[in-house]
Amino acid sequence: MTQPITPETVSAILRDPNSPLYPTQITVFCDHCGTEATGDYMVSGEMTSAQRLAVAREYLVANEGWEHDEYGDDFCPEHASTGTTR
């Protein structure tokens, strides 16, 4: 399960000249109502766009009540498990 990174850990990562990680802001949209969840996530330059999005999705599913289905759709907590998926 993805856990938030502490400010101390972020600071250590950013000070490490050999770390491939950097913070980036990612937004996930609910495919039912358009609600947006924007957050800062640690990613690396070697990750594809899909892999970076997966980091945000994993966090939202594990910690914020979002759902992501096999079709690639995302659902906010209000629309998760309500039959709005395909």
Summary of the structure (lengths in Angstrom):
residues: 86
radius of gyration: 14.4
end to end distance: 25.6
largest distance: 47.1
contacts: 207
relative contact order: 0.19
helix: 28%
strand: 26%
